Amino acid sequence: MDVAELADLLHETAEHHDHYEKTHPKHDWWDWYAPYLGAREQGSTPEEAAAAASRYIDGGRRVLPR
């Protein structure tokens, strides 16, 4: 992946994370970005990647105390 592709993927990730961040428990953004980016690199659609990232956080991993 070249730098332009990575920048595009990071931008896409930010757009999908925005909705999650506004509707779910406080968490570190990178803990959502990592599974999203990993899923996209493995061929998942943006929707599938968002679901994978949400499952990772909602599964009790990396949720911060309020």
Secondary structure, DSSP 8 states (H G I E B T S, - for coil): --HHHHHHHHHHHHHHHHHHHHHS--B-HHHHHHHHHHHHHTT--HHHHHHHHHHHHHTTSSB---
